[in-house]
Amino acid sequence: MSDREPTIESLKPIRGQVLIELDGPPSETPGEHGKPIALPDAPNMPMSGWAKVLACGPGHVLNNGDRTFVPLQVKVGDRVVVDTRKDAFPIRLNQKGGRLRYVMCSERCVLAIEEK
């Protein structure tokens, strides 16, 4: 066990996992034409809406008999719309303030990628 404090930068997702930083609740997150994106909140995960992808695993293997490898569609730096109600785990690392900022989730939580 290391004596140093873990940091977000030291976390490396595996398989089809994605580390995201939530931008804010939907009410504070502008969508198309400046209107908020409204995704329902879950009791244990206070925010859904826009997020930035900080790190990604390499992908996942389909259990289809020939074990096909499927790379992730998201990449580091993407701005995405997420629904964190399933397959998502909050990451709390001595962060200041009470707002949840970091979430480790499955790529299935990503609903859309913002086109640049």
PyRosetta script that sets phi, psi and omega in degrees:
from pyrosetta import init, pose_from_sequence

init()
pose = pose_from_sequence("MSDREPTIESLKPIRGQVLIELDGPPSETPGEHGKPIALPDAPNMPMSGWAKVLACGPGHVLNNGDRTFVPLQVKVGDRVVVDTRKDAFPIRLNQKGGRLRYVMCSERCVLAIEEK")
pose.set_psi(1, 132.2)
pose.set_omega(1, -178.7)
pose.set_phi(2, -82.7)
pose.set_psi(2, 149.2)
pose.set_omega(2, 178.1)
pose.set_phi(3, -85.4)
pose.set_psi(3, -14.9)
pose.set_omega(3, -177.3)
pose.set_phi(4, -79.9)
pose.set_psi(4, 151.9)
pose.set_omega(4, 177.9)
pose.set_phi(5, -73.9)
pose.set_psi(5, 134.9)
pose.set_omega(5, 176.2)
pose.set_phi(6, -68.3)
pose.set_psi(6, 152.0)
pose.set_omega(6, 176.8)
pose.set_phi(7, -125.5)
pose.set_psi(7, 163.4)
pose.set_omega(7, 176.2)
pose.set_phi(8, -58.5)
pose.set_psi(8, -39.7)
pose.set_omega(8, -179.1)
pose.set_phi(9, -64.0)
pose.set_psi(9, -23.3)
pose.set_omega(9, -178.1)
pose.set_phi(10, -87.2)
pose.set_psi(10, -5.2)
pose.set_omega(10, 179.6)
pose.set_phi(11, -88.4)
pose.set_psi(11, 127.4)
pose.set_omega(11, 178.9)
pose.set_phi(12, -120.9)
pose.set_psi(12, 108.8)
pose.set_omega(12, 179.6)
pose.set_phi(13, -62.1)
pose.set_psi(13, 151.6)
pose.set_omega(13, 176.9)
pose.set_phi(14, -115.4)
pose.set_psi(14, 165.5)
pose.set_omega(14, 178.8)
pose.set_phi(15, 47.3)
pose.set_psi(15, -127.4)
pose.set_omega(15, -175.7)
pose.set_phi(16, -96.8)
pose.set_psi(16, 27.4)
pose.set_omega(16, -178.2)
pose.set_phi(17, -90.0)
pose.set_psi(17, 151.2)
pose.set_omega(17, -178.8)
pose.set_phi(18, -132.4)
pose.set_psi(18, 133.2)
pose.set_omega(18, 174.4)
pose.set_phi(19, -98.9)
pose.set_psi(19, 122.6)
pose.set_omega(19, -177.1)
pose.set_phi(20, -124.5)
pose.set_psi(20, 155.7)
pose.set_omega(20, 171.8)
pose.set_phi(21, -113.3)
pose.set_psi(21, 118.8)
pose.set_omega(21, -179.8)
pose.set_phi(22, -70.6)
pose.set_psi(22, 135.9)
pose.set_omega(22, 179.1)
pose.set_phi(23, -80.5)
pose.set_psi(23, -26.0)
pose.set_omega(23, -178.2)
pose.set_phi(24, 152.5)
pose.set_psi(24, 171.8)
pose.set_omega(24, 179.2)
pose.set_phi(25, -67.3)
pose.set_psi(25, 158.1)
pose.set_omega(25, -178.3)
pose.set_phi(26, -54.2)
pose.set_psi(26, -33.8)
pose.set_omega(26, -178.1)
pose.set_phi(27, -66.3)
pose.set_psi(27, -20.9)
pose.set_omega(27, 179.3)
pose.set_phi(28, -103.4)
pose.set_psi(28, 1.1)
pose.set_omega(28, -173.0)
pose.set_phi(29, -110.6)
pose.set_psi(29, 110.2)
pose.set_omega(29, -178.6)
pose.set_phi(30, -70.7)
pose.set_psi(30, 140.2)
pose.set_omega(30, 174.7)
pose.set_phi(31, -105.5)
pose.set_psi(31, -149.2)
pose.set_omega(31, -179.9)
pose.set_phi(32, -62.3)
pose.set_psi(32, 135.5)
pose.set_omega(32, 179.7)
pose.set_phi(33, 60.8)
pose.set_psi(33, 25.6)
pose.set_omega(33, 176.2)
pose.set_phi(34, 79.2)
pose.set_psi(34, 1.4)
pose.set_omega(34, 179.3)
pose.set_phi(35, -85.5)
pose.set_psi(35, 144.2)
pose.set_omega(35, -178.4)
pose.set_phi(36, -68.2)
pose.set_psi(36, 148.1)
pose.set_omega(36, 171.9)
pose.set_phi(37, -85.8)
pose.set_psi(37, 127.9)
pose.set_omega(37, -176.6)
pose.set_phi(38, -112.1)
pose.set_psi(38, 103.8)
pose.set_omega(38, 172.4)
pose.set_phi(39, -112.3)
pose.set_psi(39, 138.2)
pose.set_omega(39, -178.9)
pose.set_phi(40, -63.0)
pose.set_psi(40, 142.3)
pose.set_omega(40, 178.1)
pose.set_phi(41, -87.5)
pose.set_psi(41, 146.7)
pose.set_omega(41, 175.2)
pose.set_phi(42, -97.3)
pose.set_psi(42, 152.0)
pose.set_omega(42, -177.3)
pose.set_phi(43, -60.9)
pose.set_psi(43, -36.8)
pose.set_omega(43, -177.5)
pose.set_phi(44, -93.8)
pose.set_psi(44, -6.6)
pose.set_omega(44, -179.2)
pose.set_phi(45, -131.9)
pose.set_psi(45, 99.5)
pose.set_omega(45, -167.4)
pose.set_phi(46, -68.9)
pose.set_psi(46, -13.4)
pose.set_omega(46, -175.2)
pose.set_phi(47, -137.3)
pose.set_psi(47, 141.1)
pose.set_omega(47, 167.4)
pose.set_phi(48, -135.5)
pose.set_psi(48, 151.6)
pose.set_omega(48, -178.7)
pose.set_phi(49, 147.6)
pose.set_psi(49, -138.9)
pose.set_omega(49, -179.0)
pose.set_phi(50, -78.7)
pose.set_psi(50, 147.5)
pose.set_omega(50, 177.1)
pose.set_phi(51, -152.8)
pose.set_psi(51, 162.0)
pose.set_omega(51, 176.0)
pose.set_phi(52, -112.6)
pose.set_psi(52, 134.3)
pose.set_omega(52, 179.0)
pose.set_phi(53, -79.6)
pose.set_psi(53, 120.8)
pose.set_omega(53, -179.6)
pose.set_phi(54, -97.6)
pose.set_psi(54, -32.7)
pose.set_omega(54, -179.0)
pose.set_phi(55, -159.5)
pose.set_psi(55, 152.4)
pose.set_omega(55, -178.8)
pose.set_phi(56, -136.8)
pose.set_psi(56, 149.5)
pose.set_omega(56, 168.8)
pose.set_phi(57, -77.1)
pose.set_psi(57, 173.5)
pose.set_omega(57, -176.4)
pose.set_phi(58, -73.4)
pose.set_psi(58, -26.6)
pose.set_omega(58, -176.5)
pose.set_phi(59, 144.4)
pose.set_psi(59, -165.9)
pose.set_omega(59, -179.1)
pose.set_phi(60, -137.4)
pose.set_psi(60, 165.8)
pose.set_omega(60, -179.3)
pose.set_phi(61, -107.7)
pose.set_psi(61, 128.5)
pose.set_omega(61, 176.1)
pose.set_phi(62, -74.4)
pose.set_psi(62, 140.1)
pose.set_omega(62, 177.8)
pose.set_phi(63, -94.8)
pose.set_psi(63, 63.3)
pose.set_omega(63, -174.3)
pose.set_phi(64, -111.6)
pose.set_psi(64, 19.2)
pose.set_omega(64, 179.8)
pose.set_phi(65, 98.6)
pose.set_psi(65, -44.1)
pose.set_omega(65, 179.3)
pose.set_phi(66, -101.6)
pose.set_psi(66, 4.1)
pose.set_omega(66, 173.8)
pose.set_phi(67, 55.6)
pose.set_psi(67, 52.0)
pose.set_omega(67, -179.2)
pose.set_phi(68, -66.1)
pose.set_psi(68, 131.1)
pose.set_omega(68, 176.8)
pose.set_phi(69, -85.2)
pose.set_psi(69, 131.7)
pose.set_omega(69, 179.9)
pose.set_phi(70, -121.6)
pose.set_psi(70, 113.7)
pose.set_omega(70, 178.0)
pose.set_phi(71, -70.7)
pose.set_psi(71, 158.1)
pose.set_omega(71, 178.8)
pose.set_phi(72, -70.6)
pose.set_psi(72, 151.1)
pose.set_omega(72, 176.6)
pose.set_phi(73, -84.7)
pose.set_psi(73, -27.1)
pose.set_omega(73, 179.9)
pose.set_phi(74, -87.4)
pose.set_psi(74, 157.1)
pose.set_omega(74, 176.6)
pose.set_phi(75, -138.2)
pose.set_psi(75, 163.5)
pose.set_omega(75, -179.7)
pose.set_phi(76, -57.0)
pose.set_psi(76, 134.2)
pose.set_omega(76, 179.2)
pose.set_phi(77, 96.9)
pose.set_psi(77, -15.6)
pose.set_omega(77, 179.0)
pose.set_phi(78, -64.1)
pose.set_psi(78, 144.8)
pose.set_omega(78, 170.9)
pose.set_phi(79, -101.4)
pose.set_psi(79, 125.1)
pose.set_omega(79, -170.8)
pose.set_phi(80, -131.1)
pose.set_psi(80, 159.4)
pose.set_omega(80, 169.6)
pose.set_phi(81, -99.4)
pose.set_psi(81, 127.8)
pose.set_omega(81, -177.1)
pose.set_phi(82, -123.7)
pose.set_psi(82, 152.9)
pose.set_omega(82, 170.9)
pose.set_phi(83, -122.1)
pose.set_psi(83, 106.0)
pose.set_omega(83, -172.0)
pose.set_phi(84, -93.9)
pose.set_psi(84, 21.6)
pose.set_omega(84, -178.5)
pose.set_phi(85, -75.7)
pose.set_psi(85, -22.8)
pose.set_omega(85, 179.7)
pose.set_phi(86, -129.4)
pose.set_psi(86, 151.9)
pose.set_omega(86, 173.7)
pose.set_phi(87, 54.4)
pose.set_psi(87, 34.8)
pose.set_omega(87, -178.7)
pose.set_phi(88, -132.8)
pose.set_psi(88, 142.1)
pose.set_omega(88, -177.7)
pose.set_phi(89, -133.1)
pose.set_psi(89, 124.2)
pose.set_omega(89, 179.5)
pose.set_phi(90, -67.1)
pose.set_psi(90, 144.2)
pose.set_omega(90, 176.8)
pose.set_phi(91, -115.8)
pose.set_psi(91, 117.2)
pose.set_omega(91, 179.4)
pose.set_phi(92, -117.2)
pose.set_psi(92, 116.6)
pose.set_omega(92, -178.3)
pose.set_phi(93, -129.5)
pose.set_psi(93, 86.4)
pose.set_omega(93, 176.8)
pose.set_phi(94, 39.5)
pose.set_psi(94, 40.4)
pose.set_omega(94, -178.7)
pose.set_phi(95, -82.2)
pose.set_psi(95, 145.6)
pose.set_omega(95, 179.6)
pose.set_phi(96, -82.6)
pose.set_psi(96, 145.8)
pose.set_omega(96, -179.1)
pose.set_phi(97, 85.3)
pose.set_psi(97, 165.0)
pose.set_omega(97, -174.9)
pose.set_phi(98, -95.0)
pose.set_psi(98, -4.1)
pose.set_omega(98, -174.4)
pose.set_phi(99, -79.7)
pose.set_psi(99, 130.8)
pose.set_omega(99, 174.1)
pose.set_phi(100, -67.0)
pose.set_psi(100, 127.3)
pose.set_omega(100, -177.8)
pose.set_phi(101, -114.2)
pose.set_psi(101, -35.8)
pose.set_omega(101, -171.7)
pose.set_phi(102, -115.7)
pose.set_psi(102, 139.8)
pose.set_omega(102, -179.4)
pose.set_phi(103, -139.9)
pose.set_psi(103, 135.8)
pose.set_omega(103, 170.9)
pose.set_phi(104, -101.0)
pose.set_psi(104, 123.6)
pose.set_omega(104, -176.3)
pose.set_phi(105, -142.3)
pose.set_psi(105, 166.9)
pose.set_omega(105, 174.7)
pose.set_phi(106, -78.0)
pose.set_psi(106, 154.7)
pose.set_omega(106, 178.2)
pose.set_phi(107, -60.5)
pose.set_psi(107, -21.2)
pose.set_omega(107, 177.8)
pose.set_phi(108, -63.0)
pose.set_psi(108, -20.8)
pose.set_omega(108, 177.5)
pose.set_phi(109, -72.6)
pose.set_psi(109, -19.0)
pose.set_omega(109, -178.8)
pose.set_phi(110, -82.7)
pose.set_psi(110, 120.0)
pose.set_omega(110, -178.4)
pose.set_phi(111, -92.5)
pose.set_psi(111, -31.3)
pose.set_omega(111, -177.5)
pose.set_phi(112, -158.9)
pose.set_psi(112, 153.6)
pose.set_omega(112, 174.7)
pose.set_phi(113, -113.4)
pose.set_psi(113, 131.1)
pose.set_omega(113, 178.6)
pose.set_phi(114, -69.9)
pose.set_psi(114, 127.3)
pose.set_omega(114, 175.8)
pose.set_phi(115, -78.6)
pose.set_psi(115, 143.4)
pose.set_omega(115, -177.9)
pose.set_phi(116, -99.3)
pose.dump_pdb("model.pdb")
